[in-house]
Amino acid sequence: MIQQRSPIFPHRLKQIGCIIVLAIAYYGMAEISRRLASTPQDVTPVWPPDGIATGAVLLFGNWIGYGVFLGSFFANFWAFRDPTSFLSLVTSSVPVLLIAIGTTIGTLCGAFLLRKASNFRYPLERVTDVFKFLILTGMVGPTINATVGVACLVLSCKVPLPISGQVWLTWWISNVSGIAIVTPILLSWQQFIEKNPQTIWQSLRLNSPSENFAHLAHRLKFWFNILEPLILMLLVIFIGDIAFAQGYHLEYMLIPMLIWSAFRLGQLGATLLTFIVAAIAVIATVNGKGGFASEDLNQSLLQLQLFINAIALTILVLTATIAERTQAESKLRLAFAELARTNETLELRVQRRTEELYEKNTTLKQTLKTLKKTQLQMLHSEKMSALGQMVAGVAHEINNPVNFIHGNLIHLSEYIQDLLIALQTYQQHYPHPPQALRAKLEQLDLDFLQSDVNKILNSMSLGTERILTIVLSLRNFSRLDETEWKAVDIHQGIDSTLVILQHILQATAHRPQIQVIKDYNQLPLVECDAGSLNQVFLNIFSNAIDALEASHQADSVTAISATLPTICIHTCQIDTNQIRITISDNGIGIPKEICSNIFDPFFTTKPVGKGTGLGLFMSYQIVTQKHGGKIRCDSTLGKGTKFVIEIPIKVQTMAEFSRV
C-alpha cells in the first residue's frame, strides 16, 4: 500500500519560506528607505517596512510575526551596531532585539484589535472600517513600536533624553505614514485577486483561430483598462516632478489625479498612485526640493507627513465610500431585477396563490368542521360523563340507607309479631282487664292495628325492593365501576335504560301508558363500551317517547283509545360476529326529505328549548366510529319510526375505530 505523505511538513516549509520572504522584504524596504528617503540627519519621514509587516499579518495571520521580528532585527542591527569590539557588538544588539520585539508586539496587537473590531471583514470596504484601520492598526501599533524603540535608544544612550519626545513623535508619524500608504496596497491587491482570480491570465492568453468576436472585444477592453492607469500614472509622475523637483508648488494638482484614480481605477489603483505621490514627495523633500523643504528640519518633516497622511486618509475614505455606493447600487439593481421578475410572474403567482388559498380555505373549512364535531363530542362526552358520575353517586348514596332499611324491615316484622303474640297471651290470661285499660284498648282499635301493621310492613318491603331495583339499573346504566371495553349483556343495558325511563312511560293526562314489547332472542355477551351504548338506547327511547306524545296530542280521543302508544324492541344475532337491535314506535314518523339529516349535529325537529340536536348525532358517532357498527333510520310519516343498530360481537382491532 502506498502511504500518503503527511501534509504537515509542506505546510510548515511554506510558512518558513513566507517568514523568510517577509524578513527579506522588511529589511530590503528599510535599506531602500534609508538610502533614498532619509535626511542628512538619518531621519526617515515615512517607514514603509511597518506597512509591509502590518499587511502581511492581516493577510496571513499571526504566525508570520516571526518574519516581522527577523526583518526588524536585521534592519535596526545594521543601523545601531557597534563593531568596535565583540562585546560592544553584543551590547548594541540588546536594544535592537528589544526594538524588534516592540515592533512585532505592536504589529500583532494592532492587527488583533482590527480583526475584532471589524469582525474579520475586509477593513477598507466601509468608511467605519477605514477609521478603525487607521486608529487601531495605524496608531495603536506604532505607539507601542515608537515607545519601546525610543525607550531602548534612551537607555542605550543613543538618543539624549531631552530630545526623546521629538524623536518619539517623528518615529510614530513615520510608522503611521508607512502603514497608511503601504498596507492598503497589499490589502487591495489581495482583495482584487480574490474577486478576479482568472481575469488577468485569461486576458493575457494568446488568441486562438477559433476565438470569436466577443472574446476579442473582451481582450480589447482589458488592454484599455491597462492603458488608462498607465496614462494616469505618467500624469502623476509628470505633475509630481513639476511640483517637487522644479519647485512650482503645484502639489494641489495631484489631488484631482488621485480622485480620478479613486473613481476610475478603484481602491487598488488609487492606493498605488498614493504610494507613488508619497514616494515622490518624500524623495524630493529629503533632498531639499519641493514646497515642504525648509531650513527647519522638524517643520519640513511635519508638513511632509501631514500631506502624506492627509492624501492617504482622503483616498481611503473616498474609495470606501465609492465601494459602499457600488454595493448599494448593486443591491438596488438586483432588487430592481427581482422586482421585474416578480412583476413578470405576478399574474401566475396570484393565480397559484388563489388556488392555494382556495385549497387552504377548503382544508380550513374541513378542519373547522372536524374541530366543531370534536368539540361537540367532547362536550357531550363530558356531559354524559358528569351525568354518569352523578347517577352513580346518587345510586351509591341511596343504596346504603335503603339496604339498611330493607334489612331491618325483616327484624322489625319479627319484633312486631312477637309483640302481638305477647299481647294475645296476656289477653288469654287476663280476659277481664280494668275498666280504664278496656276503654283505652277500644279507643286504639287493637284488632285493626293487628291486621294493618302487616300490610304496612309488606308495602315498605315492596317499596325498598323497588328502590333497590332502580339503584341497580342506575348503576348498570352508568357502568362507572367497570372497564370501558367489556363483554356485557345487551339485554341488561336495555332493561336498565327502560327502568330509568319508567316514570315517563307511565300514563299521563295527555296519553295512556306506553307499552313496551320486548322480543329478545338469545344473544352472546358483546364486547363493547356498555356506558356509551346505554346512552344510545336512552337517546332513541327518549325520541320515541317524544314522538308518541306528539302523535297522541295531534290525534283525537277516539284514535288514542284505538291505538295504544307502543315501543317494540327486537334483538337477534345475524351472523357469527354481528348482532342487530331494532327499536320501533308507532308515533307520528319523520318526513322522507329530512330523514337523511337526523344524524347531523344540531339538527332537530323539536321546538326551541326542547332538544339540542346532539343526541342522535352522538349516537351515530358511538355506533359507527367507536364500535365499528351501523345505524340507520326507517320512517313512514304517520305510521312510526324504526332504528336499526348493528354492532360486532367482538371488535377485532380497536385501533381501527376512533374513540369518541
Secondary structure, DSSP 8 states (H G I E B T S, - for coil): ------SHHHHHHHHHHHHHHHHHHHHHHHHHHHHHS--TTS--S--HHHHHHHHHHHHH-GGGHHHHHHHHHHHHHHHH--TTSHHHHHHHHHHHHHHHHHHHHHHHHHHHHHHHHHTT--TTSSHHHHHHIIIIIIIIHHHHHHHHHHHHHHHTTSS-GGGHHHHHHHHHHHHHHHHHHHHHHHHHHHHHHHH-SSHHHHHHS---TT--HHHHHHHHHHHHHHHHHHHHHHHHHHHHIIIIIS----GGGHHHHHHHHHHHTHHHHHHHHHHHHHHHHHHHHHTT-STT--S-HHHHHHHHHHHHHHHHHHHHHHHHHHHHHHHHHHHHHHHHHHHHHHHHTHHHHHHHHHHHHHHHHHHHHHHHHHHHHHHHHHHHHHHHHHHHHHHHHHHHHHHHHHHHHHHHHHHHHHHHHHHHHHHHHHHHH-SS--HHHHHHHHHHTHHHHHHHHHHHHHHHHHHHHHHHHHHHHHHHHH-TTS-SSEEE-HHHHHHHHHHHTHHHHS--SSS---EEEEEE-----EEE-HHHHHHHHHHHHHHHHHHHHHHHHHS-HHHHHHS--EEEEEEEEEETTEEEEEEEE-SS---HHHHTTTTSTT---S-TTT--S-HHHHHHHIIIIIS--EEEEEEETTTEEEEEEEEESS-S-GGGS---
